[in-house]
Amino acid sequence: DVAAFSSSSRSVLLPTSLNFARVARNAQRRSIKASSLINTALSSSPTNDNNSVDTTSTSEAERLRQKAIQLRSEADAAEKQLSPTRSSRQVDITAAAAREAVVEYFDLKDSCWELSYRFANEPENKDDNNDNSNNKVPRKFYSGKVQLQFLSDGYTTNLSTKSNQVNEQQAIINKVWGWDLEISDQDSLRYILFSADITLPPPINTSERFYFQARVDGGEMEGEALSLVDGSVTVKRDISAPGGGWWGIFRGADGILAQFRQLGEFKCRSIAKP
C-alpha cells in the first residue's frame, strides 16, 4: 500500500498544471481528428466514371471538409490559448531565477542586505526565577525580516515597507541610523555597527533604540566577496550599583553605569540593489 501510495502521489498535478495539460491534449486531439477527416474527405472526393457524378459522395466529402475546417479552427484557438500561458510561465521562472541569483558585494558602501532577526524585549536574566516583584517585565520574542542599504555617506536606508498589520510577533522598525565599520580591540576583526529605533507592540508597548553588530568577512583579497556573519542585537541597560561604600557616589546619576546586553541574533543575505 505504501509503494502504491508513493507511486500515485508522484503523478498528482496541481490544478493549474491539470488545466494546462488538459488544454494541450484537447488541442492535439482536435488537430489529429482534423487531419484524419481531411484525409477521409480527400479519399472520398468525387471522381468521373463514364461522365457520371456521384452526388452522394460529393455531399459526404464536402461535409467532411467542413467538419475538418471547424476542428482545425478549434485546434488553432487552443494553441493560441496555450501560448500566453507558456510565455507567462517562462517569465515567472526567469524572474524567480533572477531573484535567487547570488548577489556579491566587494565594498560595504551602497551594498544591500536582508536581515532575518529574532530578539527579545529584555535580556536574559539569571535571577528571573527568583524575582517575584510586580514590576517584572515579561520577556517576549519578536522575529521578522528587514532590507537595508548601507549608503556610501554613512547613512542607512530602510528598503522595507511598513506593514499595517501588527501582531505580537512583529516589531516596527521606525528608523535605522547610520552605519560604521570598526576593528575590534579584542580580536582585531572588522565589524559593522548600526542602530535602529524600534517599537514593540502590546503587551510590551515600548519604543527604544536597539544596536546591531555583525562581523565582516571577506573583501580583503581581490575578487573576494563580502559576507556579514554572527549578527547580534543588543540594548543598553543601566547597571544597578550596590549600596554603600564607594558606589554611593553614583546614586542619582542614572545612565552613568551602563552596559550592552544581548537580546538576540540576526543573519544577513546580500540582495540586489533596488
ABEGO torsion letter per residue (X at the ends): XAAAAAAAAAABBBAAAAAAAAAAAAAAAAAAAAAAAAAAAAAABBBBBGGBBBAAAAAAAAAAAAAAAAAAAAAAAAAAAAAAAAAAAAAAAAAAAAAABBBBBABABGBBBBBBBBBBABBBBAAAAABABAABBBBBBBBEBBBBBBBAAGBBBBABBBBABBBAABBBBABBBBBBBBBBAAAGBBBBBBBBBBBBBOAAGBBBBBBBBBBBBEGABBGBBBBBBGBBBBBBBBBBBBBEEAAAAABGBBGABBBBBBABBBBBBBBBBX
